[in-house]
Amino acid sequence: MRRGRTGAGRAAGLTAGALAAVGLALVLTLGGVTVVPSGFDGIEDLPLPGGADLGDHPYTVTAELQDVLSLVPHAAVRVNDVAVGRITGIELGEDDWSARVTMEINGDVRLPADATARLEQSSLLGEKYIQLVAPAKETGTGRLTDGSVIPLARTGRNTEVEEVFGALSLLLNGGGVNQLKTITRELNAALGGREPEVRSMLKRVNTLVGDLDDHRGDITDALDAVNRLSSTLATRKDDVGTVLTDLSPGLKTLEQQRGSLLTMLRSLDTLSGVAVSTIDASKDDMIADLKAVAPTLKALADAGTDLPDSLQVLLTYPFTDEVLSGVKGDYLNTYLTMTAVPGTQVIPPLVSEDKPAKKRSSSSPLPLPSVSESGGERE
């Protein structure tokens, strides 16, 4: 009985000593924390030793990530690989396909509102953490404040080692590595002995690419024009369909007349050959005729408006426009003006005194004096 009590007492003493040692170790490890926080769900709720100093006024930022992998609460939040905060919570996103990571950041850290967040790993087998990255250029959109959200479009993650090894295994096992030898052998067979031609081809390709790069603005404009044309044709689809429908009978007629069209084209080809040979043979004569016509054309040009005016009078000869003034009703009065030869003496006829002069009507003509050959008068 004494020995049993002694063994039990020793066991109780060892258990109490072990618990005291564990408690002392926890106190030393947690930096003297002796008060258990409210809502304590386990040791994972305790802050990790050596974490970032959050200061007196930290602010909370939420980041939306497509996949958080093995990220755990209390992991570090870094800026330029310097710990400035820690993860306080990880939960499922509103779309049930993403994760929302809540972070507490030291109040002295200033980050722009368009900063990005990336899930990274400290080493090959190290812990996961969130890296906050400021944009290369300041946009002046403000700063991250308490309650800010970094959307899914500005978050990402690094490639996992498992993913690299998985892709490598796929390449080595089910990929085309075993075909590289065949590809290399065929390339050697195709290019062997043709090095100058290949080099020349590469130079031409380089020139082509350079020309395309120099004309990329024109190419862009052409593509924009094609886009506008396509939009216009899309809006006029019915009109285009009508045109194509109405064009079918015309094409059928052309197909029926194809023989005649070919005959016409052959005849035109023969005519063009004859015309060319004729012009070549008569070229010198044609040039001489043009030179001979030049004085006549110059004289016509010098005539100016005289030629059109003369053509207006030519068609009315001998009745010019002045004849119209002599037309009286249904008859035409004609007036004759005679002029004697210079030196001719005109003597009026003598009237006897015993015979009264007859009154001459206005319509009877005057008697003409007779003139002798010698110039004397004659009754």
C-alpha positions as CSV (number, residue, x, y, z in Angstrom):
1,M,0.0,0.0,0.0
2,R,2.8,2.5,0.8
3,R,4.5,1.6,-2.4
4,G,1.3,2.2,-4.4
5,R,0.8,5.5,-2.8
6,T,4.4,6.5,-3.4
7,G,4.1,5.5,-7.2
8,A,0.8,7.5,-7.5
9,G,2.3,10.5,-5.8
10,R,5.4,10.4,-8.0
11,A,3.2,10.1,-11.1
12,A,1.1,13.0,-10.0
13,G,4.2,15.0,-9.3
14,L,5.7,14.2,-12.7
15,T,2.4,15.1,-14.5
16,A,2.2,18.5,-12.6
17,G,5.8,19.1,-13.5
18,A,5.3,18.3,-17.1
19,L,2.3,20.6,-17.3
20,A,4.3,23.4,-15.6
21,A,7.1,22.9,-18.1
22,V,4.7,23.1,-21.1
23,G,3.1,26.2,-19.6
24,L,6.4,27.8,-19.1
25,A,7.5,27.0,-22.7
26,L,4.2,28.5,-24.0
27,V,4.8,31.6,-22.0
28,L,8.3,32.0,-23.2
29,T,7.3,31.2,-26.8
30,L,4.3,33.5,-27.0
31,G,6.2,36.4,-25.4
32,G,4.6,36.2,-22.0
33,V,1.0,35.9,-23.1
34,T,-0.9,34.6,-20.1
35,V,-4.5,35.6,-21.0
36,V,-6.4,33.4,-23.4
37,P,-8.3,35.6,-25.9
38,S,-12.0,35.4,-26.2
39,G,-13.3,33.1,-29.0
40,F,-10.3,30.9,-28.7
41,D,-10.8,27.9,-31.1
42,G,-7.4,26.4,-30.8
43,I,-3.7,27.0,-31.0
44,E,-4.1,28.1,-34.6
45,D,-5.7,31.3,-33.4
46,L,-2.6,32.3,-31.6
47,P,-0.2,34.7,-33.4
48,L,3.0,33.3,-34.8
49,P,6.2,34.3,-33.1
50,G,8.3,36.9,-34.8
51,G,5.4,38.3,-36.9
52,A,5.0,41.8,-38.2
53,D,4.4,44.7,-35.9
54,L,1.0,46.0,-36.7
55,G,1.4,49.2,-34.7
56,D,-1.3,51.0,-32.7
57,H,-3.7,51.8,-35.7
58,P,-3.7,48.9,-38.2
59,Y,-6.2,48.9,-41.1
60,T,-8.0,46.0,-42.7
61,V,-7.8,45.2,-46.4
62,T,-9.6,42.3,-48.2
63,A,-8.2,40.6,-51.4
64,E,-10.1,38.3,-53.7
65,L,-8.0,35.4,-55.0
66,Q,-8.9,32.6,-57.4
67,D,-7.0,30.0,-55.3
68,V,-5.3,30.4,-52.0
69,L,-3.6,26.9,-52.1
70,S,-2.2,26.2,-48.6
71,L,-2.3,29.7,-47.3
72,V,-3.3,29.8,-43.6
73,P,-4.4,32.5,-41.1
74,H,-1.6,34.4,-39.4
75,A,0.6,34.1,-42.5
76,A,2.6,37.2,-43.3
77,V,1.7,40.1,-45.6
78,R,4.7,41.6,-47.2
79,V,5.7,44.7,-49.2
80,N,9.0,44.5,-51.0
81,D,9.7,41.2,-49.0
82,V,9.2,43.1,-45.7
83,A,6.5,41.9,-43.3
84,V,4.0,44.7,-42.8
85,G,0.9,42.7,-41.7
86,R,-0.7,39.3,-41.3
87,I,-3.7,37.3,-42.5
88,T,-6.6,37.4,-40.2
89,G,-9.1,35.4,-42.1
90,I,-9.8,33.2,-45.2
91,E,-13.3,32.5,-46.3
92,L,-15.2,31.5,-49.4
93,G,-16.1,34.3,-51.9
94,E,-19.5,35.4,-52.9
95,D,-19.4,33.4,-56.2
96,D,-18.4,30.2,-54.4
97,W,-15.4,29.9,-56.8
98,S,-13.0,32.3,-55.2
99,A,-11.5,33.1,-51.8
100,R,-11.6,36.3,-49.7
101,V,-8.5,36.9,-47.7
102,T,-8.7,39.5,-44.9
103,M,-5.4,41.2,-43.9
104,E,-4.4,43.6,-41.2
105,I,-1.6,46.0,-42.3
106,N,0.5,48.4,-40.2
107,G,-1.1,51.8,-40.2
108,D,2.2,53.5,-41.2
109,V,2.4,51.6,-44.5
110,R,0.9,53.6,-47.4
111,L,-0.1,51.8,-50.5
112,P,-2.0,53.2,-53.6
113,A,-5.6,52.2,-54.1
114,D,-4.7,50.3,-57.3
115,A,-2.1,48.0,-55.7
116,T,-2.0,44.3,-56.6
117,A,-1.8,41.2,-54.4
118,R,0.0,38.0,-55.2
119,L,0.2,34.7,-53.4
120,E,3.9,33.7,-53.2
121,Q,6.1,31.3,-51.4
122,S,9.1,32.1,-49.3
123,S,11.2,29.2,-50.6
124,L,10.8,25.9,-52.4
125,L,9.1,24.2,-49.4
126,G,8.5,27.4,-47.4
127,E,5.4,29.1,-46.2
128,K,2.8,30.9,-48.3
129,Y,2.3,34.7,-47.9
130,I,0.6,37.6,-49.6
131,Q,2.8,40.1,-51.4
132,L,1.3,43.6,-52.0
133,V,2.8,45.4,-55.0
134,A,2.4,49.0,-55.9
135,P,2.1,49.9,-59.7
136,A,5.1,51.0,-61.5
137,K,3.6,54.5,-62.2
138,E,1.6,56.6,-59.8
139,T,-1.9,57.1,-61.0
140,G,-3.1,59.3,-58.2
141,T,-6.2,57.2,-57.5
142,G,-5.9,57.4,-53.7
143,R,-4.6,54.9,-51.2
144,L,-5.6,51.7,-49.5
145,T,-7.7,52.4,-46.4
146,D,-9.6,50.4,-43.8
147,G,-12.2,48.3,-45.7
148,S,-10.6,48.5,-49.1
149,V,-11.0,45.6,-51.5
150,I,-8.5,44.4,-54.0
151,P,-10.6,42.7,-56.8
152,L,-9.9,39.4,-58.5
153,A,-8.6,41.2,-61.6
154,R,-5.6,42.6,-59.6
155,T,-4.7,39.4,-57.8
156,G,-2.7,36.3,-58.8
157,R,-0.3,33.6,-57.6
158,N,3.0,32.1,-58.5
159,T,3.3,28.7,-60.2
160,E,3.5,25.8,-57.7
161,V,6.3,23.3,-57.7
162,E,3.8,20.5,-58.0
163,E,2.4,22.1,-61.2
164,V,5.9,22.4,-62.7
165,F,6.7,18.8,-61.9
166,G,3.3,17.7,-63.3
167,A,3.8,19.5,-66.5
168,L,7.4,18.1,-66.8
169,S,6.1,14.6,-66.2
170,L,3.5,15.1,-68.8
171,L,6.1,16.3,-71.2
172,L,8.5,13.5,-70.5
173,N,6.0,10.7,-70.3
174,G,3.2,11.5,-72.7
175,G,4.7,14.4,-74.6
176,G,6.8,14.7,-77.7
177,V,10.3,14.5,-76.3
178,N,10.9,11.2,-78.0
179,Q,10.0,12.9,-81.3
180,L,12.7,15.6,-80.9
181,K,15.3,13.3,-82.5
182,T,13.1,12.7,-85.5
183,I,12.4,16.5,-85.8
184,T,16.1,17.3,-85.5
185,R,17.1,14.6,-88.1
186,E,14.5,15.9,-90.6
187,L,15.5,19.5,-90.1
188,N,19.2,18.6,-90.7
189,A,18.1,16.7,-93.9
190,A,16.0,19.7,-95.1
191,L,18.6,22.4,-94.3
192,G,21.8,20.5,-95.0
193,G,23.7,22.0,-98.0
194,R,21.1,24.9,-98.3
195,E,22.6,27.3,-95.8
196,P,22.9,30.2,-98.2
197,E,19.3,29.8,-99.4
198,V,18.0,29.6,-95.8
199,R,20.1,32.6,-94.8
200,S,18.7,34.6,-97.8
201,M,15.2,33.5,-96.9
202,L,15.6,34.7,-93.3
203,K,16.9,38.0,-94.6
204,R,13.9,38.4,-96.8
205,V,11.6,37.5,-93.9
206,N,13.4,40.0,-91.8
207,T,12.8,42.7,-94.5
208,L,9.2,41.7,-94.8
209,V,8.6,41.9,-91.0
210,G,10.4,45.3,-90.9
211,D,8.2,46.6,-93.8
212,L,5.1,45.3,-92.0
213,D,6.2,47.0,-88.8
214,D,6.8,50.3,-90.7
215,H,3.4,50.2,-92.2
216,R,1.5,48.9,-89.2
217,G,-0.4,52.2,-89.1
218,D,-1.6,51.7,-92.6
219,I,-2.5,48.1,-91.9
220,T,-4.5,49.2,-88.9
221,D,-6.3,51.8,-91.0
222,A,-7.1,49.2,-93.6
223,L,-8.5,46.8,-91.0
224,D,-10.6,49.7,-89.5
225,A,-11.9,50.5,-93.0
226,V,-12.7,46.8,-93.6
227,N,-14.5,46.8,-90.2
228,R,-16.5,49.8,-91.2
229,L,-17.3,48.2,-94.6
230,S,-18.4,45.1,-92.9
231,S,-20.7,47.1,-90.6
232,T,-22.2,48.9,-93.5
233,L,-22.8,45.7,-95.4
234,A,-24.3,44.2,-92.3
235,T,-26.8,47.0,-92.0
236,R,-27.7,46.7,-95.7
237,K,-27.9,42.9,-95.8
238,D,-31.4,43.0,-97.4
239,D,-30.2,45.3,-100.2
240,V,-27.1,43.1,-100.9
241,G,-29.4,40.1,-101.0
242,T,-31.7,41.8,-103.5
243,V,-28.7,42.9,-105.7
244,L,-27.3,39.3,-105.7
245,T,-30.8,37.9,-106.6
246,D,-31.3,40.4,-109.4
247,L,-27.7,39.8,-110.7
248,S,-28.4,36.1,-111.3
249,P,-30.4,36.6,-114.5
250,G,-27.8,39.0,-115.9
251,L,-25.0,36.5,-115.2
252,K,-27.1,33.8,-116.9
253,T,-27.4,36.0,-120.0
254,L,-23.7,36.7,-120.0
255,E,-23.1,33.0,-119.8
256,Q,-25.3,32.4,-122.8
257,Q,-23.6,35.2,-124.7
258,R,-20.1,34.0,-123.8
259,G,-19.3,32.8,-127.3
260,S,-20.3,36.1,-128.8
261,L,-18.3,38.0,-126.2
262,L,-15.2,35.9,-126.9
263,T,-15.6,36.5,-130.6
264,M,-16.0,40.3,-130.0
265,L,-12.9,40.3,-127.8
266,R,-10.9,38.4,-130.5
267,S,-12.1,40.9,-133.1
268,L,-11.1,43.8,-131.0
269,D,-7.7,42.3,-130.5
270,T,-7.3,41.9,-134.3
271,L,-8.6,45.5,-134.8
272,S,-6.2,46.8,-132.3
273,G,-3.3,45.1,-134.1
274,V,-4.4,46.5,-137.5
275,A,-4.9,50.0,-136.0
276,V,-1.4,49.9,-134.4
277,S,0.2,48.8,-137.6
278,T,-1.7,51.4,-139.6
279,I,-0.7,54.2,-137.2
280,D,2.9,53.0,-137.2
281,A,3.0,53.0,-141.1
282,S,1.3,56.4,-141.5
283,K,3.0,58.1,-138.6
284,D,5.3,60.3,-140.8
285,D,2.5,61.3,-143.2
286,M,0.2,62.1,-140.3
287,I,2.8,64.3,-138.7
288,A,3.4,66.1,-142.0
289,D,-0.4,66.6,-142.5
290,L,-0.7,68.1,-139.0
291,K,2.2,70.4,-139.7
292,A,0.5,71.5,-143.0
293,V,-2.8,72.1,-141.2
294,A,-1.1,74.3,-138.6
295,P,-1.1,77.5,-140.7
296,T,-4.8,77.1,-141.6
297,L,-5.8,76.5,-138.0
298,K,-3.7,79.6,-137.0
299,A,-5.6,81.7,-139.6
300,L,-8.9,80.4,-138.3
301,A,-7.9,81.3,-134.8
302,D,-6.8,84.7,-135.9
303,A,-10.2,85.3,-137.6
304,G,-11.8,85.2,-134.2
305,T,-15.6,86.0,-134.3
306,D,-15.5,87.1,-138.0
307,L,-16.2,83.6,-139.3
308,P,-19.3,83.0,-137.1
309,D,-20.7,86.4,-138.1
310,S,-20.1,85.7,-141.8
311,L,-21.9,82.4,-141.6
312,Q,-25.0,84.1,-140.1
313,V,-25.2,86.4,-143.3
314,L,-24.2,83.7,-145.8
315,L,-27.4,81.8,-145.6
316,T,-29.6,84.9,-146.2
317,Y,-27.8,86.1,-149.5
318,P,-29.0,88.0,-151.5
319,F,-31.8,88.9,-149.1
320,T,-30.1,90.3,-146.0
321,D,-31.8,91.5,-142.8
322,E,-32.3,94.9,-144.4
323,V,-34.7,93.5,-147.0
324,L,-37.3,93.0,-144.3
325,S,-37.7,96.8,-143.9
326,G,-38.9,97.0,-147.6
327,V,-41.6,94.4,-147.3
328,K,-45.0,96.1,-147.3
329,G,-47.8,93.6,-146.9
330,D,-47.8,91.2,-149.9
331,Y,-45.4,93.1,-152.2
332,L,-41.7,94.2,-152.0
333,N,-40.5,97.7,-152.8
334,T,-37.2,97.6,-154.6
335,Y,-35.0,100.7,-154.7
336,L,-32.2,101.0,-157.2
337,T,-29.4,103.4,-156.7
338,M,-27.1,104.1,-159.7
339,T,-23.9,106.0,-159.7
340,A,-22.5,107.5,-162.9
341,V,-19.0,107.1,-164.0
342,P,-16.8,109.9,-162.8
343,G,-16.7,112.7,-165.5
344,T,-20.2,111.9,-166.9
345,Q,-22.5,114.9,-167.2
346,V,-26.1,114.2,-166.6
347,I,-28.6,116.5,-168.4
348,P,-32.3,116.3,-167.4
349,P,-34.8,116.0,-170.3
350,L,-36.3,119.1,-171.8
351,V,-40.0,119.7,-171.5
352,S,-41.7,122.0,-174.2
353,E,-43.6,125.0,-173.0
354,D,-46.8,124.2,-175.0
355,K,-47.1,120.8,-173.4
356,P,-47.8,120.8,-169.8
357,A,-45.7,118.4,-167.8
358,K,-47.4,115.3,-166.8
359,K,-47.7,114.8,-163.2
360,R,-45.5,111.8,-162.4
361,S,-46.8,109.4,-160.0
362,S,-44.7,108.3,-157.2
363,S,-44.5,104.9,-158.6
364,S,-43.5,105.8,-162.2
365,P,-39.7,105.9,-162.7
366,L,-37.8,108.9,-163.8
367,P,-36.6,108.9,-167.5
368,L,-33.0,108.2,-167.8
369,P,-31.0,110.7,-169.8
370,S,-29.3,109.3,-172.8
371,V,-25.6,109.9,-173.1
372,S,-23.8,109.9,-176.3
373,E,-20.6,108.0,-176.8
374,S,-18.8,111.3,-177.1
375,G,-20.3,112.5,-173.9
376,G,-22.9,114.9,-175.4
377,E,-26.5,114.9,-174.6
378,R,-29.2,113.3,-176.7
379,E,-33.0,113.6,-176.5
